[in-house]
Structure formats: C-alpha cells, structure tokens
Amino acid sequence: MTEWLQPATHEDLGEILSNAARNGSRLRIRGGGSKDAIGAPTPDVPTLDMQGFAGVVDYDPPELVLTARAATPLVDIERLVASEGQMLAFEPFDHGPILGNRDRNATIGGIVAAGVAGPRRVSGGGTRDHVLGFEAASGDGTYFKAGSKVVKNVTGFDLSKLIAGSWGRLVALTQVTLKVLPEPEVRQSLVLRGLDPKAAIEVMARALGSPAGVAAAAHLPGWEGKPATLFRVEGFENSVMDRINTLRSQISDKGSIELLADGVGDSLWDEIRHVALLPPEQPLWRVVTAPGRAPSLLDALHQADWLWDWAGGLTWVSSEMDPGELRDAVAATGGHATLIRGDVETRTENATFHPPDVAVATMERSIRRAFDPAQVFEFGRF
C-alpha cells in the first residue's frame, strides 16, 4: 500500500521533506487529485497529501486581493469572489471532467502549479499574471515566502511567475495570494459561421486587434453542422453593445455575426474550456503554437478531432495518431504538445511534456536542482 504523508503545519511539512532529502526518498505532491491521471502512473511513490493546508486566509474585496491556502478548493474560491461581484480573471478550470471525473476537486494550489487558464487568457492574461505571492517549502524542507499582497512588489527575482506552471517539480505550495477583478456586468457571445481554418485565424486576429475589446475567441470546426468562429465581449451593458457594433464593422467582410442567447453562449464557452466538444475516449493533447502557424499544423494531423481556443494559440487535439508523429508535426510549427489524457500504456511510454531543446533542458534542470537539490520531487511522473 502506498504511504500517505499528511502534514498539518509548516513544521510537519518541513520535517517530512528534510527527512526525504536525507534518505534519498521521492514524494508525490497531491492536492485535490483532479490531475492524478496526467503523467505516467507512479503507484509506489509515497504521497505528500497537502489537504491540511486548506482555507481562505484573507480576502479584501476593495483591494482586489485574496490569500488562500493551497488546498482550498477552486469552487469555494470562485463562489466566494462571486459573492462580492468579482472573479479570477484568468478563468481557471477543473481538469476532472476532462479526465473522466465529474467531481470538482481542483485546488487553488494545483491551479497555480499547473498554470491553468481558460478562454479569457487572451485578454486577461495567464495564471502567472495574477499570482502576487506565495508560501512554500523547497525540496530540502526550507520554508519561504515570495511576493506580497500588492501588485508592484518585485525587487528581485519574480518567483511567483516561476512557480506558476511548475507542476509541483520545484516546491510544495502551502499558500497563494491572487489578484482578483470585478465581474463584468454583461457577457455577450457572438458566432460567425462557415469560415475555413485560415480565414478563422485571420478574423480572430483582426478581432483581437480591433477596438472592440474582445475577451475571448475560439473556433470550432463543426458546431451544429458547420464551422463556427466565436467571440466574447464583456463589460458594462452600454459599452458591450457599442463594442459589438464595432466588431461587426471590423469583420463584416467575412460574413454576418449572430448574437447567441445568454445561456447558449455561457454553456458553449464552458464546453470549450473543459474540451467537452471532443471525443472523450481518445488521447487528448494540449498544443500551444503561434496562431498564424496553427492552420499548417492541421494539415499534419490528418483526421484528428480538434478545436481552437486562445484565438488559435491553443489547439486541443483528440486523436489516436502516433504520439511521435504528432509531436514532430507540432515541433515543425515551433510549438509544443502536452499529453493530457491517455490510457496507462500511452502515459507510461510517452513523456507528458514536449521534449525541450538542450539549452532549455539544461536551464530547467538547474532551476529544479536549486529548489530541490535532493530531487525529492523527481518521482517519475513526467
């Protein structure tokens, strides 16, 4: 049976990590477990269960700042800020539904560690842009703090940006401080039908570069029987209607824009965020590339199912094609592919992350060794 270690205090955590470093042990950090099925299975590695570090520490709505312990459920935080008419502007989401688990177990620490951001990333920024500070323990058990509760806090290395997207390979997060923003008064979703991929990329780029202030843009190759290019405009009601008219004028040569009913638009963006429009039984890849190169990527994906988020910067690919062939196609566009969902054999035989070049790999290794000299967090998952 796998050993479970459950620290309840910083002292407990430090002792567990320092003992592991001395003994040459490996530990698997776990918050809510919503991403357990990402990466190679490692059933025999002791689990560092961080559930003891849960709860909101401080929330100051007038200052737009929230501090919470890392194992605080994402749903609790979203509910709390919504009660004050605010939101997490990077639109994080729970990977549970993508991986076949309908329980909403994602924690705020896991969201930061995985750098999870939804469709609003193109306008609101990524996770790393909203982390003001954090507290954590390094691989040798050293407890430290970085950043603060104000936006302009950086005088040295901005470690908050380094931690976001590190996937638990640098530190064990215990607390994060986030910037929150007011919830828009109105959200309107619009669709332009019938565009081919190249035309869709062009029109999404044009929309994002226009004065319309588009919050999100996506493209579905087959929604209700035909391609659909989607836009979301947010803000105060009068402003939103004016900006929709601006958007219409900017892209009217590509066709007429249809305004979606509120419920339809909100539901559709949620399906895009959770990749619910692609076949759930196939391996799922998260491919990030320059939007302008995304159409050429499709030429190499053959009959794969796909959709575009982030105005074409993020391609979700659901396909049984050979992983090596897929990664070669992605590399040819200058992008990188992450294996998000697959059976045990696929996840065991294929690296989760796109193999970096030698220079980047060397730099990454040096950073990991600085935070985790005894390689406590190098347990084989990735």
N, C-alpha and C positions, 0 to 999 in steps of 0.2 A: 504494500500500500504506500502511495506517495505521501511523504511527510508534509504536513501543513504547519507553517510558522505564522503566528498571528500576533504581531506586536500591537500594543495598545498605546504606547508612549514613544516619544523620541528616543528615550533611553533604551527601551526594548529593541527598537529598530537598529540603533547603533550597535548594540551588543550582538544581535543576530548577524549583522553584516561584517563586523570586525572578526567574529568567530569564523564566518565562512571564508573571509580573506586569509586568515591564518591557516585554516585547514585545507585550502585549495578547493573549497566546495563551490558549486554553482547553484544559483537560485533563480526561480521564475517568478517575476513580479506579476501579481494579479489584483485587479480592482474588482469590477463587476463581472468580468468574464465574457463580455459581449464580443470580444475579438479573439476568443480562445481558438477558433477554427482558422485563424490566419497564421500561416507559417507551418513549419514542419512539426508534427506531434513530438512531444518530449515528456512522455508519461512518467518517467522515473526521476525527473528532476524535482527536488523539494520546492514547494510553492511558498512564496512570501505573500501572504494574504494581507492586503492593505485595508481591509474593511474597517479596521479600528480607527482609521483616520477619516471620519465622515462628519458632516455637519457644516452649516454656514457659520463662519466666524464673525463676519461683519458685512453689512450691506448699507451703503449710503446712497440712496436714490438721487438726491440733489447733486452729489458729486460724481454720479455715474460710475461708481466703483463697487465691486463685490469681491469679498475674500471668502474662500471656502476650502475645507479640507479635501484632499484629492479624491477620496472615495465617495464624496457626495454624489448621489445620482443626478444625471443630467436632467431628468424630468422634473426633479424637485427644484433645481435652479431655474429652469425655464418657467415653471409655474410661479416661482417667487418673483422673478423680474417682470413677468407678465402682469402680476397683480399691481405693479407700480407703473404699468404702461411702458415698460422697457423690454429690451431683447438682447440676446447675444448676436451681434451684427454679422458674425461670420457664418451663421446658420449651420451649426454643427448637427450631426445626426447620429443615430444609434445603428451600429453595424449588425445588430441582432437579426432584424428582418432579412437583411441581405444574405446572412449565413444560415437561414432557416430557423431562427429562434425569435419568436414573437415577443418574448419578454423584453421589456425596456430596461436593461441592466447597465447601460453605459454610464460611466462615472466621469466627472469633470476632469479628473487627473488623466484618465485614459484618452479623453478627447484631446487634451493638450499634448500628451505624449505621442499620439498618433497624428497630430496636426490635421484633425478632421474639420473640413469646411464644405458647406453646401453651395447651391447655385449663386448665392449672393456674394461669393468670393470676388467676382469680377468688379464689384463696386464697393464692397465693404472691407475687402482685404481678407487675408488668411488668418488662421488661429494665432500665429506668431505675432500678428499686428495688434492683438488685443490682450496679450499677456503682459501685465505691468510688473509682476514679480512672482516669486515662488519660494518655497522652502523645501528642502530635500536632503537626503543622505546619499553620499557617494558610495562607491563600492567597498571602501575600507571602513565605512561606518561613520565618517565625518559628517556632522550635521551642519548645514549652512543655509544662508538666505541670500537672495539676489533680487535686485529691483526694489520697488516700493509701491506706495499707493497713489502716486501721482504720475501723470503721463510723461513729463520731462524728468526722467530720473537717472539717465545713463551718463556716468562719468568715466567708465572703463569699458570692459567687455560686456556686451548686452547678452548675458547668458539666457535670458528669457527666450530670445529668438533661437538660441542653440537647442534648448530643451524641447521646444515645440517640434514635433516630428521625429524625435529621437527614439521612439518606440521602446522606452524602458531599457535602453542599452547604455545609458550614462549614469542615471541616478534613480533612486526610489523617491518619487514625488510624494510629499505629505500635505502640501498646501499651495494654492494658486490664487493670485489676485488678478482680476479681469476688469477690463473696461467694458461697460455696457452702454447702450444707446437707446434713445426714445423709440418706441414702436411707431411705425408710420400710421397716420390716420386712415389712409386708404391704400389698398393694393389693387392694381388692375393688371390683368394678363391679356395679352393680345397674341393672335396667331396669323401667320402668313403661310398660305398653303401652296404646295406644288413645286417648291424650289429643289433643284438638284444640289448635291453637296457643295460644289464650288460656288454656286450662287448664294447658298445659305451662309457660307463663311463670309462672303463679301458683304452681304446685307447685315449680318450680325456685327461685323467690324464697323460698318458705317453707322449703325445704330448706337454702338457704344461710344463712338467718336463724335456723336451729334450733341446738341444742347438739350436733348430730351431727358438726359439723366437716367438712362436705363439701368435698373438694378440687377437684372439677370437676363441671360439669353441662352437658349438651348435649341437643339434641332433633333427631331425625331424622324427617322426615315420612313416610318409607316404608322401614322396615328390616324385612326378612323379611315384607313384605306389609302392614305396618301401622305407624302412628306409634310411635316409641319415645323415651321420655324417660330419659336416662341420668345416673347419678350415680357418683362415685368416692369411696371413703373409704379413707384411708391412715393408717398409724401402726403402733404395736405391736399384736400379734395380739389380745390380750385387749381392748384399747381399741377396736380396729376392730369387733369383734363386738358390743360394748356399744353403740357409736355406730350401727351398722346397725340394731339393735333400736330405738334412739331415733328414727332416721329413719323406720322403718316406722310407729311410733306417730304421728309428726308428719304424715304424708301418707296414712294408711291410708284416709281417706275418698275418695281419688282412685283407689283400686284397690290390688291386691296387687303387691308388689315382688318381682321374680325376681332371684336372685343368679346372675351369669354365671360360667361356668368361667374360671379364670385366663387361659388362652391366648386365649379368645374376647374377654374384656374388654380385655386389653392390645392385641390386634390391632385391635379396634374403635376404641379411643382413638387409635391410630396413624393409622388411616384418617381419623378426624375431623381430626386435627392436619394431615395432608397433603391434606385435601379430596379424598380418593380416592373418595368415595362420590358425587361429582357428575360429570356428563358431561365428559370431558377435551377434547372438540373445540370447546366453546363458550367465548366470552369469560367470564372469571371476575372477579368483583367482591368486594372485601372491604368490607363495610358495617358501620360501628360506629354504634350508636344506643342510646338508653336502652332497657333490656329491656322496660319497660312499653309502649313505642311500637312494638316490633318486630312485633306482630300486625297493626297498621294498615298497616305497610309492605308486608306480604304481599298485602294487598288490591289494591295498585297494581302488583304485579309480574306479574300475570296468570298465565301458565303457566310461569313460571321455575322451574328446579330450585334448591333451597336447602337449607341446614341451619343450625342454630343452635349456636354454641359460646358459652363465657363466660356460661352461663345466659341466653342470648338477647341479650347485649350485642354479640355478633359474629354477623352473618349473612353466610354465604358464598353468593353468588348466581351461578349459571351460566345465562346467558341470551343470546339473540340480540336482545333488545329494544333499541330506540334508546337510546344512551348518555345523550342529553339528557333523555329521558323518565325513564330510571332515576334519574338524578341529581336531577331535580325531585321525584320520589317520595321519595327519601332526604331531601332538604332539607326537605320538608314534615313530616318526623318529627324534625327537629333533628339529624339525623345527618350522616355524611359517607361518601362512597364512593370507594374507590381501585381503579383498574383494574390488576389483577394479571396477567391473561393475555388476549391478543388477537392477531389477525393483524397484520401490518405496517401495513396501512391503518388499522385501528382504533386502534392505538397511536400512529400518526402524527397522526391527525386529532383525537384526544381527549386531554385532559390526564390525567396519571396520577392526580394528587391532586384531591380535591374543591375547587373554587374557594372560597377563603376570602372573608369579607366584607372591606370596605375597611379597617377598623381593624386586623384581624388581618393582612391582607396587608401593610399599611404596617409593622407591627411586625416581621413576618418579614423583610421586605426590609432593614430597619435592622439586624437581627441578622446577616444574611448579609453585609452590607457591612462590619460591624465585624470579622468574621473573614476576609473575602475582599474587600478593597476594590477589587481589580482585576478581580473577577468571573472568576477563573481557573476556578472550579468551576461556572460557569453556562454549560454547554455544550449546552443544548437538550434534554436527555433528559426533563425533567419539565415 
